[in-house]
Amino acid sequence: MLAKSKAGHDKDSIYVILREESEYVYLVDGKTRSIARPKKKNRKHVQIIKKNAVENSGRTWEDAEIRRTLKAFEKSLRGNENLI
């Protein structure tokens, strides 16, 4: 899933949710927040943007794949802004 940070110094940043716990989600962006160092964030400070944006199927992710996914999503957002 893709998520947008609603609060904190990273407000409006877009992340991939690596895993979820009861109160927290662990976010990665492949650059500053790699898979080795996910950001722990309270669920109420995150807005889900797109569910099933990333196919998981139980495999291990790499930071480069995360970066490509986020770049493609941001590019699609920029493409939609031109239509408005």
Residue pairs with C-beta under 8 A, 6 or more apart in sequence:
1 16
1 17
1 48
1 49
1 50
1 51
1 52
1 53
1 54
2 14
2 15
2 16
2 17
2 48
2 49
2 50
2 53
2 54
2 69
2 70
2 73
3 14
3 15
3 16
3 17
3 25
3 27
3 46
3 47
3 48
3 49
4 12
4 13
4 14
4 15
4 46
4 47
4 49
5 11
5 12
5 13
5 14
5 15
5 27
5 41
5 45
5 46
6 45
6 46
6 47
7 45
8 41
8 45
10 39
13 29
14 29
14 49
14 70
14 73
14 74
15 27
15 28
15 29
15 33
15 39
15 46
15 70
16 27
16 28
16 29
16 30
16 53
16 54
16 66
16 69
16 70
17 25
17 26
17 27
17 46
17 48
18 25
18 26
18 27
18 28
18 35
18 38
18 61
19 25
19 26
19 38
20 26
20 43
23 42
23 43
24 40
24 41
24 42
24 43
25 40
25 41
25 43
25 46
26 38
26 39
26 40
26 41
27 33
27 38
27 39
27 41
27 46
28 34
28 35
28 38
28 39
28 61
28 63
28 66
29 66
29 67
29 70
30 63
30 64
30 65
30 66
30 67
30 70
31 63
31 67
33 39
34 63
35 61
35 62
35 63
35 66
49 73
50 73
53 69
53 73
54 69
